[in-house]
Amino acid sequence: MLRVTTASLSTSCQRMRLLLPPYASASTAPPPNRRVENQQTVASLYELSVDIRKVRKFKAWVLSEGSAYVSETADLLRNMGADPPAVARILETHPEAVLCRPEDVAAQRDLWVSVCPNRRELMSIIEKFPASFFTLTNHSNQRANILYLQSLHLSNRIIGKLMASAPHSFSRPVERNKEVIHTLRETYLDLGGDEDNVRVWLQKLLSQNPSILLRPAEGWRDSLAFLREQGFTTEELLSLVSSLRASIAELQPEAMRHALAYIEGVLACSKDELKETMIRCPAILHYSLPSLVGRFQGLMDVGVSMEQVKETPNVLELTTQIALYRIHKLASYGYDVRSGSLDVIIGTKKDFEMSYVKLHLRQQRPLFNPVAPLRSAED
């Protein structure tokens, strides 16, 4: 009788344990290396269908904070148009949001609404970039930067993208962003750009690389000075700047000098040919000397000639691993890049797959024999 009773109690305990919510624990004592969780925060998140296990795994410290505004944050998100699943997803991805004071979040909401008044679009941005929305530092700087960019007649869509993708560029003093924008504007005009197209050019740069405002203005000047020394015309420089976008500010003249000297030597090309290679493949200015050496060596190891690289310099944009994978995949279907063009392996993954499918279908398609007797489908 005692055994039966003990077994029944054990089964009942197991069932009760399964029915407990995730925030409940069989023991109230936390592990030695973990801070005590705020049970009210945990329970409030659980009621919102937030995955507590996920929060514990990635942001456990949030659950241990003494003050949290879970219900207030959820109410604000709902008032902005978020449905319950969206609220749960946002708080799972960025649980630190519940530590922000409601008045600060409300002020942030007003800032973002001034750029994106459409509630559905705004909630879509917040769900994708919750950390950016809940970056509540330097409201005065954020507002000043928004007003400055709007004064340039940049579209609110571009400004909203900048706020979402590069929030730190809005938290810093507006004077620093003004300096960068001024440098970009002067660069465009100095290279022969049209005054009427400055705004369009700026919008294109900012949309392609939202972190452009975080690049120091000095970087732009140093990189341009080096490229001018290579003999580029203003038109060619403008093409390079437009292709490299904000990353030109990250280039180091000394590193570029070593990379270009290596390419000039290994391809045995003239200064004019080297310029043409840079115009056709501006990305080579990014790569360090060891990276370029590795990519060249990988291509040489499978029999690609220097002349082929000179004809298709964009192949250097591919990592050695990707280039060799594509070469071997084509070889398995009878295409030998050593005797053909490298154009079939360059480009994005989608570009390569299209080239690969065309070659594959061409190989499978039977040759038409003009003297063979015609047969109907019924034969």
HELIX and SHEET records of a PDB file:
HELIX    1   1 LEU A    2  LEU A   19  1                                  18    
HELIX    2   2 GLN A   39  GLU A   47  1                                   9    
HELIX    3   3 ILE A   52  LYS A   59  1                                   8    
HELIX    4   4 ALA A   60  SER A   64  5                                   5    
HELIX    5   5 VAL A   70  ASN A   79  1                                  10    
HELIX    6   6 PRO A   84  THR A   93  1                                  10    
HELIX    7   7 PRO A   95  LEU A   99  5                                   5    
HELIX    8   8 PRO A  102  VAL A  115  1                                  14    
HELIX    9   9 ARG A  119  LYS A  128  1                                  10    
HELIX   10  10 PRO A  130  PHE A  133  1                                   4    
HELIX   11  11 HIS A  139  SER A  151  1                                  13    
HELIX   12  12 ASN A  156  SER A  165  1                                  10    
HELIX   13  13 HIS A  168  SER A  171  1                                   4    
HELIX   14  14 VAL A  174  ASP A  190  1                                  17    
HELIX   15  15 GLU A  195  ASN A  197  5                                   3    
HELIX   16  16 VAL A  198  GLN A  208  1                                  11    
HELIX   17  17 PRO A  210  LEU A  214  5                                   5    
HELIX   18  18 ALA A  217  GLU A  229  1                                  13    
HELIX   19  19 THR A  234  LEU A  244  1                                  11    
HELIX   20  20 ARG A  245  GLU A  250  5                                   6    
HELIX   21  21 PRO A  253  VAL A  266  1                                  14    
HELIX   22  22 LYS A  271  ARG A  280  1                                  10    
HELIX   23  23 PRO A  282  LEU A  285  5                                   4    
HELIX   24  24 LEU A  289  ASP A  301  1                                  13    
HELIX   25  25 MET A  306  GLU A  311  1                                   6    
HELIX   26  26 PRO A  313  GLU A  317  5                                   5    
HELIX   27  27 THR A  320  ALA A  331  1                                  12    
HELIX   28  28 VAL A  337  SER A  339  5                                   3    
HELIX   29  29 LEU A  342  ILE A  345  5                                   4    
HELIX   30  30 LYS A  349  GLN A  364  1                                  16    
END                                                                             
